[in-house]
């Protein structure tokens, strides 16, 4: 026992001041000199064309190599590739000489040593993967070390610090598969493919269906990276219409495409309440009768069928309260890393907590709006968010407009698509009350990539369901 205490005391004394208790001495970061040499040899053997193209596609950069000499050699190979110059040992040596780096890499002798390592490029994919993976591991170590250092003396709000750390790690993961900036040639290829798809589909949707025929004709569906705002006064059915859109996404009507995995953030209602609404709406069951405990046998069978249908649907509901936009982005990012999301709904915008309660609410809403748009771009999905309108349209007895968006003009600026729910001008309140159907106008007040207009809808109160409107007497 005394020996153990003595050993522990000796260990404590040997630790340097300010050193972490988890410090185990200097360690060499992950790397493979053999794989780096073999990869460089592949690039020289095939003339610096095909192998270099594969390197670029796999995001291999000079910094991906551990050995400084290899970084210099790859930088020279990249220069020759960009110039379109064929590569061999002599040309590579000349390029290094021009850059003043030939002696730094070990001269002609080291270049010969590298090219003698392999005889064929057949194992190029293995060398690529090895060099890339060890580079990513070193990046993880650098990022984690930096996060630890910053955690000892944070210079910012803890929520912002955690968001930054998570973003840094997410960026490392994203760096394996996607570019942050694309050349115009790539973008034009994507645009040309989209044109071809539009021509082939002959007017069919190119995005996620809303479930409403006339709206889909205006928008061609909700598209990736779009921020979509559905605004209205209280009790106008903002949550209801968004649930209908979610239903159409996960269980698209016949001929409207494949199921779209959807994530809902419900800041106002519990997951159970939303599930009940979705179930009754889909099964077309009167919630009032259900609460009274009376349902015909046919409706009970339909509920059982819809329960089975919805249980298999790709839908996630997060009903955590008091979330900031940083919390929402972090949660969405984690779910998207495990399941390929196609749509996100946040109910609703003004309930999202600002990261700094000391600043005016208008500035908080601006930050939240920018965060929602950034999340749509980062996760490459459409984000649908209901929002409140102010009272001006009711006071002035008119249809709502963009300027009525409550608390911030940033919403209008950031959104790609803004839809305003309103009563129809020609609606007959008495007839609607008798029929249990309320006529609504869905005003497409802004569409960044398409026309604006008005979409008539019918709202069935006892089902809490919006549906396509047809010109029939109530």
C-alpha positions as CSV (number, residue, x, y, z in Angstrom):
1,X,0.0,0.0,0.0
2,X,2.8,2.3,0.9
3,X,4.6,1.5,-2.4
4,X,1.4,2.3,-4.3
5,X,1.1,5.7,-2.6
6,X,4.8,6.4,-3.2
7,X,4.4,5.6,-6.9
8,X,1.3,7.8,-7.1
9,X,3.1,10.7,-5.4
10,X,6.1,10.3,-7.7
11,X,3.8,10.3,-10.7
12,X,2.1,13.5,-9.5
13,X,5.4,15.2,-9.0
14,X,6.6,14.3,-12.4
15,X,3.7,15.9,-14.1
16,X,4.5,19.4,-15.4
17,X,2.6,22.4,-14.1
18,X,-0.5,23.1,-16.2
19,X,-0.4,19.7,-17.8
20,X,-3.6,17.8,-18.2
21,X,-4.0,14.7,-15.9
22,X,-4.8,12.8,-19.2
23,X,-1.5,13.8,-20.8
24,X,0.6,10.7,-21.6
25,X,3.6,12.3,-23.3
26,X,4.3,13.2,-26.9
27,X,2.8,10.8,-29.5
28,X,3.3,10.6,-33.2
29,X,0.0,11.5,-35.1
30,X,-1.5,8.8,-37.4
31,X,0.3,8.4,-40.7
32,X,1.7,6.0,-43.2
33,X,4.9,6.9,-45.0
34,X,4.6,3.8,-47.2
35,X,1.1,4.7,-48.4
36,X,2.2,8.3,-49.1
37,X,5.2,7.1,-51.1
38,X,3.0,4.6,-53.1
39,X,0.4,7.3,-53.8
40,X,3.0,9.7,-55.1
41,X,4.5,6.9,-57.2
42,X,1.1,6.2,-58.8
43,X,0.8,9.9,-59.8
44,X,4.3,9.8,-61.5
45,X,3.9,6.4,-63.1
46,X,0.7,7.2,-65.0
47,X,2.0,10.6,-66.1
48,X,0.2,12.7,-63.5
49,X,-3.2,12.6,-65.0
50,X,-5.7,9.9,-64.0
51,X,-4.2,9.3,-60.5
52,X,-4.1,13.1,-59.8
53,X,-7.7,13.3,-60.9
54,X,-8.6,10.6,-58.3
55,X,-6.6,12.5,-55.7
56,X,-8.5,15.7,-56.3
57,X,-11.9,13.9,-56.3
58,X,-11.0,12.4,-52.9
59,X,-10.0,15.8,-51.6
60,X,-6.3,14.9,-51.2
61,X,-4.3,18.1,-50.7
62,X,-0.7,18.8,-49.9
63,X,-1.6,19.0,-46.3
64,X,-3.0,15.5,-46.4
65,X,0.6,14.2,-46.4
66,X,2.3,13.8,-43.1
67,X,5.9,14.1,-44.3
68,X,6.9,17.7,-45.4
69,X,8.9,16.4,-48.4
70,X,5.7,14.6,-49.6
71,X,3.7,17.8,-49.2
72,X,6.2,19.6,-51.5
73,X,6.2,16.8,-54.1
74,X,2.4,16.7,-54.2
75,X,2.2,20.5,-54.6
76,X,4.5,20.3,-57.5
77,X,2.5,17.5,-59.1
78,X,-0.7,19.6,-58.6
79,X,1.0,22.5,-60.4
80,X,1.9,20.2,-63.4
81,X,-1.6,18.8,-63.4
82,X,-3.1,22.2,-63.5
83,X,-0.8,23.2,-66.3
84,X,-1.7,20.0,-68.3
85,X,1.9,19.0,-68.4
86,X,2.7,15.2,-68.5
87,X,4.8,14.0,-65.6
88,X,7.8,11.8,-65.3
89,X,10.7,11.9,-62.8
90,X,12.7,14.4,-64.8
91,X,9.8,16.8,-65.3
92,X,8.9,16.6,-61.6
93,X,12.5,17.2,-60.6
94,X,12.6,20.3,-62.9
95,X,9.4,21.6,-61.3
96,X,10.7,21.1,-57.8
97,X,13.9,22.8,-58.8
98,X,12.0,25.8,-60.2
99,X,10.1,26.0,-56.9
100,X,13.4,25.8,-55.0
101,X,12.4,22.6,-53.2
102,X,14.4,19.8,-54.9
103,X,17.0,19.7,-52.2
104,X,14.4,19.9,-49.5
105,X,12.7,16.7,-50.7
106,X,15.9,14.8,-50.9
107,X,16.9,15.4,-54.5
108,X,16.8,13.0,-57.5
109,X,17.7,10.1,-55.2
110,X,14.5,10.4,-53.1
111,X,12.4,10.8,-56.2
112,X,13.9,7.6,-57.6
113,X,13.3,5.8,-54.3
114,X,9.6,6.8,-54.4
115,X,9.0,5.7,-58.0
116,X,10.7,2.4,-57.3
117,X,8.3,1.5,-54.6
118,X,5.6,0.1,-56.9
119,X,5.4,-1.2,-60.4
120,X,1.6,-0.6,-61.2
121,X,-1.2,1.8,-60.1
122,X,-3.7,-1.1,-59.6
123,X,-3.8,-0.5,-55.8
124,X,-4.3,3.3,-56.1
125,X,-7.7,3.2,-54.3
126,X,-6.1,1.6,-51.2
127,X,-3.3,4.1,-51.1
128,X,-5.8,7.0,-51.5
129,X,-8.0,5.7,-48.7
130,X,-5.1,5.2,-46.4
131,X,-3.6,8.7,-46.9
132,X,-7.0,10.4,-46.7
133,X,-8.1,8.5,-43.5
134,X,-4.9,9.2,-41.6
135,X,-5.1,12.9,-42.7
136,X,-8.7,13.0,-41.3
137,X,-7.6,11.5,-38.0
138,X,-4.9,14.1,-37.7
139,X,-7.5,16.8,-38.4
140,X,-9.7,15.3,-35.6
141,X,-6.8,15.4,-33.2
142,X,-6.0,19.0,-34.1
143,X,-9.7,20.1,-33.7
144,X,-10.1,18.2,-30.5
145,X,-6.9,19.7,-29.0
146,X,-8.0,23.1,-30.0
147,X,-11.4,22.5,-28.4
148,X,-9.8,21.4,-25.2
149,X,-7.6,24.5,-25.0
150,X,-10.6,26.8,-25.7
151,X,-12.6,25.0,-23.1
152,X,-10.1,25.9,-20.4
153,X,-10.6,29.6,-21.2
154,X,-13.8,30.1,-23.2
155,X,-14.1,33.5,-24.9
156,X,-17.8,33.2,-25.9
157,X,-21.2,32.0,-24.7
158,X,-21.2,28.3,-23.9
159,X,-24.0,27.5,-26.4
160,X,-22.1,29.3,-29.2
161,X,-18.9,27.5,-28.1
162,X,-20.6,24.1,-28.3
163,X,-22.1,25.0,-31.7
164,X,-18.7,26.0,-33.0
165,X,-17.1,22.8,-31.8
166,X,-19.8,20.6,-33.3
167,X,-19.6,22.5,-36.6
168,X,-15.8,22.0,-36.7
169,X,-16.2,18.2,-36.3
170,X,-19.2,18.1,-38.7
171,X,-17.0,19.9,-41.3
172,X,-14.4,17.2,-40.9
173,X,-17.0,14.5,-41.7
174,X,-18.4,16.5,-44.5
175,X,-15.0,17.0,-46.0
176,X,-14.9,13.3,-46.9
177,X,-17.8,13.6,-49.4
178,X,-18.7,17.1,-50.5
179,X,-17.0,20.3,-51.7
180,X,-17.8,23.6,-50.0
181,X,-17.4,25.5,-53.3
182,X,-18.0,24.3,-56.8
183,X,-16.7,25.5,-60.1
184,X,-19.2,26.9,-62.6
185,X,-18.7,23.8,-64.8
186,X,-20.0,21.5,-62.1
187,X,-22.9,23.9,-61.3
188,X,-23.8,24.0,-65.0
189,X,-23.8,20.2,-65.2
190,X,-26.2,20.1,-62.3
191,X,-28.4,22.8,-63.9
192,X,-28.4,20.9,-67.2
193,X,-29.4,17.7,-65.5
194,X,-32.3,19.5,-63.8
195,X,-33.5,20.9,-67.1
196,X,-33.4,17.4,-68.6
197,X,-35.4,16.1,-65.6
198,X,-38.0,18.8,-66.0
199,X,-38.3,18.0,-69.7
200,X,-38.6,14.3,-69.0
201,X,-41.2,14.8,-66.3
202,X,-43.3,17.1,-68.5
203,X,-44.4,19.5,-65.7
204,X,-44.2,17.0,-62.8
205,X,-42.6,17.8,-59.5
206,X,-38.9,18.3,-59.1
207,X,-39.1,18.7,-55.3
208,X,-41.0,17.5,-52.2
209,X,-44.8,17.6,-52.8
210,X,-46.9,19.8,-50.5
211,X,-49.9,17.6,-51.0
212,X,-51.8,20.5,-52.6
213,X,-52.2,20.3,-56.4
214,X,-52.4,24.0,-57.2
215,X,-49.5,24.9,-54.9
216,X,-47.3,22.2,-56.5
217,X,-48.1,23.7,-59.9
218,X,-46.8,27.1,-58.7
219,X,-43.7,25.8,-56.9
220,X,-42.9,22.3,-58.5
221,X,-42.5,21.1,-55.0
222,X,-40.3,22.2,-52.1
223,X,-36.6,22.1,-53.0
224,X,-33.3,21.5,-51.1
225,X,-31.8,24.5,-49.3
226,X,-35.0,26.4,-49.4
227,X,-36.4,28.2,-46.3
228,X,-40.2,28.0,-46.6
229,X,-42.3,30.2,-44.3
230,X,-46.0,29.5,-43.7
231,X,-47.4,32.6,-41.9
232,X,-50.8,33.4,-40.4
233,X,-52.7,34.8,-37.5
234,X,-53.4,32.5,-34.5
235,X,-56.0,29.8,-35.1
236,X,-55.6,30.0,-38.9
237,X,-54.2,26.5,-39.1
238,X,-50.5,27.0,-39.4
239,X,-49.6,23.7,-37.5
240,X,-52.4,21.9,-39.3
241,X,-51.2,22.8,-42.8
242,X,-47.6,21.9,-41.9
243,X,-48.8,18.5,-40.6
244,X,-50.6,18.0,-43.9
245,X,-47.4,18.9,-45.8
246,X,-45.5,16.4,-43.6
247,X,-48.0,13.7,-44.3
248,X,-47.7,14.3,-48.1
249,X,-43.9,14.1,-47.8
250,X,-43.8,10.8,-45.9
251,X,-46.8,9.3,-47.6
252,X,-47.0,11.1,-51.0
253,X,-50.2,10.9,-53.0
254,X,-50.3,8.5,-55.9
255,X,-47.9,9.5,-58.6
256,X,-46.1,12.2,-56.5
257,X,-42.8,10.4,-56.0
258,X,-41.1,8.5,-53.2
259,X,-41.4,8.9,-49.5
260,X,-39.4,11.8,-48.1
261,X,-37.8,11.3,-44.6
262,X,-39.0,14.2,-42.5
263,X,-38.1,15.7,-39.1
264,X,-40.5,17.8,-37.1
265,X,-39.5,20.1,-34.2
266,X,-42.6,20.8,-32.2
267,X,-42.0,23.7,-29.8
268,X,-45.6,24.1,-28.8
269,X,-47.3,20.7,-28.9
270,X,-46.1,17.3,-27.5
271,X,-45.2,14.5,-29.9
272,X,-48.2,12.6,-28.7
273,X,-50.6,15.4,-29.6
274,X,-49.0,15.8,-33.0
275,X,-49.2,12.0,-33.6
276,X,-52.9,12.1,-32.6
277,X,-53.6,15.0,-35.0
278,X,-51.8,13.3,-37.8
279,X,-53.6,10.0,-37.2
280,X,-57.1,11.5,-37.1
281,X,-56.4,13.7,-40.1
282,X,-55.1,10.8,-42.2
283,X,-57.9,8.5,-41.1
284,X,-60.5,11.3,-41.6
285,X,-61.8,10.7,-38.1
286,X,-63.7,13.5,-36.2
287,X,-61.5,14.2,-33.1
288,X,-64.6,15.4,-31.1
289,X,-66.4,12.1,-31.6
290,X,-63.2,10.3,-30.7
291,X,-62.9,12.3,-27.4
292,X,-66.6,11.4,-26.7
293,X,-65.6,7.7,-27.0
294,X,-67.8,6.9,-29.9
295,X,-66.6,5.8,-33.3
296,X,-68.2,3.6,-36.0
297,X,-66.6,0.2,-36.6
298,X,-65.5,1.4,-40.0
299,X,-63.6,4.4,-38.6
300,X,-61.9,2.1,-36.0
301,X,-60.7,-0.2,-38.8
302,X,-59.4,2.8,-40.7
303,X,-57.5,4.1,-37.6
304,X,-55.9,0.7,-37.2
305,X,-54.8,0.8,-40.9
306,X,-53.4,4.3,-40.6
307,X,-51.5,3.4,-37.4
308,X,-49.7,0.6,-39.2
309,X,-49.1,2.9,-42.2
310,X,-47.6,5.7,-40.1
311,X,-45.5,3.4,-37.9
312,X,-43.6,2.5,-41.0
313,X,-43.3,6.1,-42.3
314,X,-39.9,7.9,-42.1
315,X,-41.0,10.6,-39.6
316,X,-39.2,11.9,-36.5
317,X,-40.7,14.3,-34.0
318,X,-38.7,16.2,-31.4
319,X,-40.9,17.9,-28.9
320,X,-38.2,19.4,-26.7
321,X,-39.2,22.9,-25.5
322,X,-37.2,26.1,-25.2
323,X,-34.8,25.3,-28.0
324,X,-32.4,27.8,-29.6
325,X,-31.6,27.7,-33.3
326,X,-28.2,26.3,-32.2
327,X,-29.9,23.5,-30.4
328,X,-32.1,22.8,-33.4
329,X,-29.2,22.7,-35.9
330,X,-27.2,20.4,-33.6
331,X,-30.1,18.0,-33.2
332,X,-31.0,18.1,-37.0
333,X,-27.3,17.5,-37.8
334,X,-27.1,14.5,-35.6
335,X,-30.3,12.9,-37.0
336,X,-29.2,13.7,-40.6
337,X,-25.9,11.9,-40.0
338,X,-27.8,8.7,-39.1
339,X,-30.8,9.0,-41.5
340,X,-30.9,10.8,-44.9
341,X,-33.4,13.6,-44.2
342,X,-35.4,15.1,-47.0
343,X,-37.4,17.8,-45.2
344,X,-37.5,19.6,-41.8
345,X,-40.4,21.4,-40.2
346,X,-40.0,23.7,-37.2
347,X,-43.3,24.7,-35.4
348,X,-43.0,27.6,-35.0
349,X,-40.4,30.4,-35.6
350,X,-41.3,32.9,-32.9
351,X,-41.1,30.1,-30.3
352,X,-37.4,29.5,-31.0
353,X,-35.3,30.9,-28.2
354,X,-32.7,33.5,-29.0
355,X,-29.1,32.7,-28.0
356,X,-28.8,36.1,-26.2
357,X,-31.8,37.2,-24.3
358,X,-30.3,40.6,-23.7
359,X,-30.6,41.8,-27.3
360,X,-33.9,43.1,-28.7
361,X,-36.3,40.4,-29.9
362,X,-36.1,41.7,-33.5
363,X,-32.3,41.0,-33.5
364,X,-33.0,37.6,-32.0
365,X,-35.5,36.8,-34.8
366,X,-33.0,37.9,-37.4
367,X,-30.4,35.6,-36.0
368,X,-32.9,32.7,-35.9
369,X,-34.0,33.4,-39.5
370,X,-30.4,33.4,-40.7
371,X,-29.8,30.1,-38.7
372,X,-32.7,28.4,-40.3
373,X,-31.6,29.4,-43.8
374,X,-28.0,28.3,-43.0
375,X,-29.4,24.9,-41.7
376,X,-31.3,24.4,-45.0
377,X,-28.1,24.9,-47.0
378,X,-25.9,22.9,-44.7
379,X,-28.2,19.8,-44.6
380,X,-29.3,20.3,-48.2
381,X,-33.1,20.0,-47.4
382,X,-36.1,22.3,-47.5
383,X,-37.0,23.7,-44.1
384,X,-40.6,24.6,-43.5
385,X,-41.3,27.0,-40.6
386,X,-44.7,28.5,-39.6
387,X,-44.6,32.1,-38.4
388,X,-46.9,34.6,-36.8
389,X,-48.4,37.6,-38.6
390,X,-49.0,40.9,-36.8
391,X,-52.5,42.4,-36.3
392,X,-52.2,45.0,-39.1
393,X,-54.2,43.0,-41.7
394,X,-57.0,42.4,-39.2
395,X,-57.1,46.1,-38.1
396,X,-57.2,47.3,-41.7
397,X,-59.6,44.5,-42.8
398,X,-57.5,43.4,-45.7
399,X,-55.5,40.4,-47.0
400,X,-52.1,39.9,-45.3
401,X,-48.9,40.8,-47.0
402,X,-45.2,40.3,-46.6
403,X,-44.7,43.4,-44.4
404,X,-47.1,41.8,-41.8
405,X,-44.5,39.2,-40.8
406,X,-44.1,39.7,-37.1
407,X,-41.0,41.1,-35.3
408,X,-38.5,41.1,-38.2
409,X,-38.0,41.9,-41.8
410,X,-35.2,39.4,-41.9
411,X,-37.7,36.6,-42.3
412,X,-38.9,38.1,-45.5
413,X,-35.3,38.6,-46.7
414,X,-34.0,35.1,-45.8
415,X,-37.0,33.1,-47.0
416,X,-37.1,31.6,-50.5
417,X,-40.9,30.9,-50.3
418,X,-43.4,32.8,-48.2
419,X,-47.0,31.7,-48.0
420,X,-49.7,33.6,-46.0
421,X,-52.9,31.9,-44.8
422,X,-56.0,34.1,-45.0
423,X,-59.7,33.9,-45.0
424,X,-61.2,34.1,-48.5
425,X,-62.7,37.5,-49.4
426,X,-65.9,35.9,-50.8
427,X,-66.3,33.4,-48.0
428,X,-69.8,33.0,-46.6
429,X,-69.5,32.5,-42.8
430,X,-73.0,31.0,-42.3
431,X,-72.7,28.5,-45.1
432,X,-69.2,27.5,-43.9
433,X,-70.4,27.0,-40.3
434,X,-73.2,24.8,-41.5
435,X,-70.9,22.7,-43.7
436,X,-68.0,22.5,-41.2
437,X,-65.6,23.6,-44.0
438,X,-63.8,26.9,-44.0
439,X,-62.4,28.4,-47.2
440,X,-58.9,29.7,-47.0
441,X,-56.5,31.5,-49.4
442,X,-52.9,30.4,-49.3
443,X,-51.2,33.5,-50.7
444,X,-47.8,32.8,-52.2
445,X,-46.4,36.2,-51.5
446,X,-42.8,35.5,-52.3
447,X,-41.1,32.8,-54.4
448,X,-37.5,33.4,-55.2
449,X,-37.4,31.0,-58.2
450,X,-41.0,31.2,-59.4
451,X,-44.3,33.1,-59.7
452,X,-46.5,34.4,-56.9
453,X,-50.2,33.8,-56.7
454,X,-53.2,32.6,-54.6
455,X,-54.0,29.0,-54.0
456,X,-57.6,28.3,-52.7
457,X,-57.8,25.6,-50.0
458,X,-60.6,24.1,-48.0
459,X,-60.1,23.6,-44.2
460,X,-62.2,20.9,-42.6
461,X,-62.4,21.9,-39.0
462,X,-63.4,18.6,-37.3
463,X,-60.5,16.9,-39.1
464,X,-58.0,19.8,-38.7
465,X,-57.2,19.2,-42.3
466,X,-56.5,21.4,-45.4
467,X,-57.4,20.0,-48.7
468,X,-57.5,21.0,-52.4
469,X,-60.4,23.3,-53.1
470,X,-62.9,22.5,-55.8
471,X,-65.7,24.8,-57.0
472,X,-68.6,23.0,-55.5
473,X,-71.5,24.3,-53.3
474,X,-70.9,23.8,-49.7
